[in-house]
Amino acid sequence: MSIEERWKITEELMRFTWEALLEMPFEERERRLQLAREEHELSSRAMAEALSKLPR
């Protein structure tokens, strides 16, 4: 599978996901987006902590 084919699949999945998200009631959409934001923040903190422990 080429890089272009993989990217096309990725774009299709992103489009499908956003369409599904936009069909949800506002409260559910916001709840899910907030969970995603929290997970992203935790991931960023973990990465920053790991990087801070590397020798300089």
N, C-alpha and C positions, 0 to 999 in steps of 0.2 A: 504494500500500500504506500502510495507516495505521500509526501508531506502535504501536498495540496489536497489530496483526498482526506487525510486526517483532519486538516483544518476545516474543510467543508462539513465534515461530521460534527466537529466541535461547534461550529457556527449554528448548525441545525439544532443541536442539543441546547445551546444557550437560548436560541429563539423559542424553542418549545417550552423551556423552563420559565422564561419570562412571561410567555402567554399564559401558562398555567398559574403563575403567581398573580398576574393581573386579574384573573378570573375569580380569585378568592375574595372573600369579604375583607374589608379594610383592616379590621382588627387582627384577623388571622395572618394576613400578609405582613403587617407590621410586627407581629409576634415572631414570625419566622425570620424576617430580616434582622430583628434585634438579636435573635439567637446566632445568626450568622456573623453579625458584628462582634458579639461577645467571643465567639470561637476564634475569629480573626485576631482580636486583641490578645487573647491567651496565647495564640500561636506566635504572634509578634513578640510578646514578652519572653516566651520560652527561647526564641531565636536570639533575642538580644542578650539574655542571660548566658546562653551557651557561647555566644561570641565574646562576651566579656571575660570568660574564663580561659580563652585562648592565650597562649604566650604572645607577648608583643616583641 
